[in-house]
Amino acid sequence: MEKNDSRSRHERDVYIVRIYRREGDDPHILVGVIEKVGVEGWRVFHSSDELISILKDPGF
C-alpha cells in the first residue's frame, strides 16, 4: 500500500487581512492590505473585488 502524504494533499495558504476603512453601507468599498504568512511583502486592496482578485492570483 502506498503511503499518502496528507500535508501535501491538504496544504492551505494562510493570509492576514487588515481592513482599515469601510464606506457606509456598501460592503464592496474596503481599503486594506493582505499578506501571505511565510512570504515577505503585502498587497493593497481598495474593494472587496480587488481582495478576491488578489486571493485568486496564483502568483501571490
Phi and psi restraints in degrees (value plus and minus 20) as a CYANA .aco file:
   2 GLU   PHI    -100.8   -60.8
   2 GLU   PSI     116.2   156.2
   3 LYS   PHI     -98.3   -58.3
   3 LYS   PSI     109.7   149.7
   4 ASN   PHI    -112.2   -72.2
   4 ASN   PSI     114.2   154.2
   5 ASP   PHI    -114.6   -74.6
   5 ASP   PSI      75.3   115.3
   6 SER   PHI     -86.4   -46.4
   6 SER   PSI     -46.1    -6.1
   7 ARG   PHI     -83.8   -43.8
   7 ARG   PSI     -65.8   -25.8
   8 SER   PHI     -90.1   -50.1
   8 SER   PSI     -51.7   -11.7
   9 ARG   PHI     -95.4   -55.4
   9 ARG   PSI     -47.9    -7.9
  10 HIS   PHI    -141.6  -101.6
  10 HIS   PSI       0.1    40.1
  11 GLU   PHI     -84.0   -44.0
  11 GLU   PSI     118.7   158.7
  12 ARG   PHI    -145.3  -105.3
  12 ARG   PSI     131.9   171.9
  13 ASP   PHI    -108.1   -68.1
  13 ASP   PSI     125.1   165.1
  14 VAL   PHI    -138.9   -98.9
  14 VAL   PSI     112.4   152.4
  15 TYR   PHI    -144.9  -104.9
  15 TYR   PSI     131.8   171.8
  16 ILE   PHI    -133.6   -93.6
  16 ILE   PSI     103.4   143.4
  17 VAL   PHI    -136.2   -96.2
  17 VAL   PSI     104.2   144.2
  18 ARG   PHI    -134.3   -94.3
  18 ARG   PSI      99.5   139.5
  19 ILE   PHI    -124.0   -84.0
  19 ILE   PSI     100.0   140.0
  20 TYR   PHI    -117.8   -77.8
  20 TYR   PSI     -44.6    -4.6
  21 ARG   PHI    -175.2  -135.2
  21 ARG   PSI     120.1   160.1
  22 ARG   PHI    -146.8  -106.8
  22 ARG   PSI     127.8   167.8
  23 GLU   PHI    -125.9   -85.9
  23 GLU   PSI      89.3   129.3
  24 GLY   PHI      28.6    68.6
  24 GLY   PSI    -152.7  -112.7
  25 ASP   PHI    -112.1   -72.1
  25 ASP   PSI     -20.2    19.8
  26 ASP   PHI    -110.4   -70.4
  26 ASP   PSI      86.3   126.3
  27 PRO   PHI     -89.0   -49.0
  27 PRO   PSI     -30.7     9.3
  28 HIS   PHI    -103.5   -63.5
  28 HIS   PSI     -34.9     5.1
  29 ILE   PHI    -118.2   -78.2
  29 ILE   PSI      80.7   120.7
  30 LEU   PHI    -151.1  -111.1
  30 LEU   PSI     131.5   171.5
  31 VAL   PHI    -151.4  -111.4
  31 VAL   PSI     110.0   150.0
  32 GLY   PHI    -195.1  -155.1
  32 GLY   PSI    -188.7  -148.7
  33 VAL   PHI    -151.9  -111.9
  33 VAL   PSI     134.9   174.9
  34 ILE   PHI    -152.3  -112.3
  34 ILE   PSI     118.0   158.0
  35 GLU   PHI    -152.1  -112.1
  35 GLU   PSI     128.6   168.6
  36 LYS   PHI    -117.2   -77.2
  36 LYS   PSI     105.3   145.3
  37 VAL   PHI     -81.7   -41.7
  37 VAL   PSI     111.1   151.1
  38 GLY   PHI      70.6   110.6
  38 GLY   PSI     -23.0    17.0
  39 VAL   PHI    -142.4  -102.4
  39 VAL   PSI     111.9   151.9
  40 GLU   PHI     -92.8   -52.8
  40 GLU   PSI     119.9   159.9
  41 GLY   PHI      83.7   123.7
  41 GLY   PSI     154.6   194.6
  42 TRP   PHI    -175.2  -135.2
  42 TRP   PSI     147.7   187.7
  43 ARG   PHI    -150.0  -110.0
  43 ARG   PSI     126.1   166.1
  44 VAL   PHI    -114.1   -74.1
  44 VAL   PSI     122.7   162.7
  45 PHE   PHI    -150.1  -110.1
  45 PHE   PSI     133.0   173.0
  46 HIS   PHI    -142.8  -102.8
  46 HIS   PSI     -14.1    25.9
  47 SER   PHI    -183.2  -143.2
  47 SER   PSI     144.2   184.2
  48 SER   PHI     -84.7   -44.7
  48 SER   PSI     -52.3   -12.3
  49 ASP   PHI     -85.1   -45.1
  49 ASP   PSI     -60.8   -20.8
  50 GLU   PHI     -84.8   -44.8
  50 GLU   PSI     -60.5   -20.5
  51 LEU   PHI     -80.2   -40.2
  51 LEU   PSI     -65.6   -25.6
  52 ILE   PHI     -83.6   -43.6
  52 ILE   PSI     -60.3   -20.3
  53 SER   PHI     -81.8   -41.8
  53 SER   PSI     -60.9   -20.9
  54 ILE   PHI     -83.2   -43.2
  54 ILE   PSI     -64.6   -24.6
  55 LEU   PHI     -83.4   -43.4
  55 LEU   PSI     -51.5   -11.5
  56 LYS   PHI    -101.7   -61.7
  56 LYS   PSI     -35.5     4.5
  57 ASP   PHI     -89.7   -49.7
  57 ASP   PSI      93.5   133.5
  58 PRO   PHI     -86.9   -46.9
  58 PRO   PSI     -36.4     3.6
  59 GLY   PHI    -105.2   -65.2
  59 GLY   PSI     -23.9    16.1
